[in-house]
Amino acid sequence: MKHLLSPLDLSVEELDDLLNLADRIVADPKKYSHCCDGKKLATLFYEPSTRTRLSFEAAMLNLGGSVLGFASADSSSASKGESVSDTIRVISCYADICAMRHPKEGAPMVAASKSSIPVINAGDGGHQHPTQTLTDLLTIRSLRGELGNLTIGLCGDLKFGRTVHSLIHSLIRYENVKFVLISPKELRIPDYIREDVLDANNIEYVEVEQLEDVMPKLDILYMTRVQKERFFNESEYLRMKNFYVLNAQKMQLAKPDMYVLHPLPRVNEISVEVDDDPRAAYFRQAQYGVYVRMALIMTLLEVEVN
């Protein structure tokens, strides 16, 4: 039995196989509409989510399976003090696979250690968000044709942004990937990512504060929101939340084939005027999230379609 707690749980070969399966699902979704008949997905979301939870549910329903679970800790036995370990032991009696989001880093790992069904980390604190990373990789590969030979701009909250941390971990495994880390000093990438991941693997990167200065160099711009829920101080959040706003004027500085991604939800960091730009790929990215989660569920359940 295999879990997905980190993007690195999949080798490059396994990742390519999963993305290839997602591509086949994109091309012919009806072919896969009954491959999980009778299977149940439990969505255990201790933290609010719209896209991730609903995309998991849509993925399982698209495969012919069914869904059970809860959308917040308040509506679960966690409000009575039940531990993650006990919850997953019970859920293992009801479902075939589980997707868990939790505000505490490492909670899905604890669940996996006690589970008798595959556990998918759907986001744990500011740590990892591997299925968003799979979505990002499928989107980038579909738009650019490859996952190597790219200059990736990561902009916004790089300190608490788990999607950014997971994406860096995955992309360093491909050839000639360079990063431009765009953030205010207060929201720079954590030292452990800089030292243990980028420096340790001799990955080329620069850290800058001004988005405009680097726009012409980028193949992908990955925007993130400043996450209010990660701040302990309201005034600090208000000071940082509009530090970057991508608008049509800034898009004029970019290459004709530079695509904009965003894990969503957005607040003010991408102006709605950018939505009509053909390089704005964040809503397509959300659609790819359903397909890649379908592929992941099939892979972890070892379901095959002839």
C-alpha positions, -999 to 999 in steps of 0.1 A, spaced: 0 0 0 13 34 -10 5 69 4 12 103 -10 25 126 17 51 145 -3 58 150 -40 90 131 -34 70 99 -25 68 95 -63 100 88 -83 105 107 -115 94 76 -134 63 71 -113 55 108 -116 58 106 -154 35 75 -154 9 94 -134 10 125 -156 8 103 -187 -23 87 -172 -38 121 -165 -31 130 -201 -51 99 -212 -79 109 -189 -80 144 -204 -82 129 -239 -110 105 -231 -126 110 -196 -156 88 -204 -133 57 -207 -126 60 -170 -161 68 -157 -167 34 -141 -132 23 -130 -138 30 -93 -174 17 -91 -180 6 -55 -150 25 -42 -153 52 -15 -131 83 -9 -131 99 25 -123 136 26 -111 146 60 -107 184 59 -98 199 93 -91 232 75 -114 252 51 -110 244 14 -130 249 -17 -110 238 -47 -90 210 -32 -119 193 -15 -143 197 -43 -117 186 -69 -111 154 -50 -148 148 -48 -153 155 -85 -124 133 -93 -138 103 -74 -173 109 -87 -159 111 -123 -144 77 -117 -177 62 -106 -169 61 -69 -186 78 -40 -175 103 -13 -179 107 24 -162 129 50 -163 163 66 -154 198 56 -141 213 89 -128 202 122 -159 217 139 -181 192 121 -160 162 131 -152 143 163 -120 164 165 -142 190 182 -147 163 209 -109 158 212 -105 127 190 -70 122 178 -60 120 141 -48 84 148 -81 73 161 -101 91 133 -81 74 105 -85 40 122 -123 44 121 -123 59 86 -103 29 74 -134 8 82 -156 29 60 -136 40 30 -110 27 5 -88 58 3 -85 91 22 -76 127 14 -66 147 45 -61 184 50 -48 196 84 -34 228 99 -7 209 117 24 199 98 29 162 97 -7 152 106 -12 132 74 20 114 81 7 104 115 -25 93 99 -7 72 73 13 54 100 -20 41 115 -41 37 84 -50 5 66 -60 25 34 -40 49 12 -37 84 27 -33 115 5 -19 147 20 -42 174 8 -22 201 26 -6 202 60 0 237 75 27 256 57 46 224 49 35 204 18 7 203 -8 16 174 -31 -16 171 -51 -14 208 -60 21 202 -71 9 173 -93 -16 198 -107 11 224 -113 34 199 -131 6 186 -154 -3 222 -162 33 233 -169 39 202 -190 7 206 -210 15 243 -217 52 242 -223 57 206 -235 83 197 -208 93 201 -172 129 210 -178 147 239 -194 125 265 -177 129 297 -157 102 297 -130 92 328 -112 76 322 -78 60 354 -64 44 364 -32 43 345 1 72 321 -2 76 317 35 42 301 43 33 290 8 32 252 10 24 250 -28 57 268 -35 77 245 -12 63 214 -28 68 227 -63 105 235 -57 110 200 -43 96 185 -75 110 207 -102 147 204 -90 146 168 -103 144 181 -139 172 194 -160 181 231 -163 153 245 -141 161 279 -127 141 298 -100 135 335 -96 122 339 -60 101 371 -58 90 382 -24 94 409 3 121 403 28 95 392 54 81 365 32 113 350 17 117 313 12 125 294 45 162 288 52 156 250 50 143 252 15 171 276 4 199 256 21 188 220 21 170 219 -13 183 247 -36 219 251 -24 224 214 -16 214 204 -52 233 233 -69 201 248 -83 204 282 -99 182 308 -83 180 345 -74 160 363 -48 145 397 -57 118 421 -45 107 437 -77 84 417 -100 88 441 -130 125 437 -131 124 399 -139 92 396 -159 110 394 -193 131 365 -181 103 341 -170 88 311 -188 63 305 -159 51 330 -133 36 313 -103 16 338 -82 6 332 -46 -16 351 -22 -5 364 11 -22 340 35 -41 358 62 -46 325 81 -8 321 85 -3 355 102 -4 360 139 -6 398 135 -34 415 116 -15 447 110 14 427 94 -10 409 71 -26 442 60 8 457 53 19 427 31 -13 417 14 -11 440 -16 27 439 -20 24 424 -55 -5 430 -79 -1 415 -114 -19 436 -140 -21 441 -177 7 467 -177 31 442 -161 20 414 -185 32 436 -213 68 430 -200 65 392 -203 73 368 -231 45 359 -255 46 324 -242 50 331 -205 21 315 -186 7 327 -153 -3 300 -127 -19 305 -93 -31 277 -69 -61 298 -60 -80 314 -43 -67 347 -53 -74 379 -35 -58 410 -50 -26 397 -64 -39 392 -99 -61 418 -114 -92 405 -131 -81 423 -163 -54 396 -166 -81 369 -169 -87 376 -206 -50 373 -214 -44 339 -232 -14 335 -210 -35 334 -179 -37 297 -171 -49 295 -135 -85 284 -143 -72 257 -167 -49 247 -139 -79 242 -116 -94 219 -143 -62 199 -146 -64 194 -108 -94 172 -112 -77 150 -139 -45 146 -120 -64 136 -88 -84 111 -109 -50 96 -120 -37 96 -84 -67 78 -70 -65 52 -97 -27 48 -91 -30 44 -53 -60 20 -56 -41 1 -83 -70 4 -107 -63 -3 -143 -84 4 -174 -78 -17 -206 
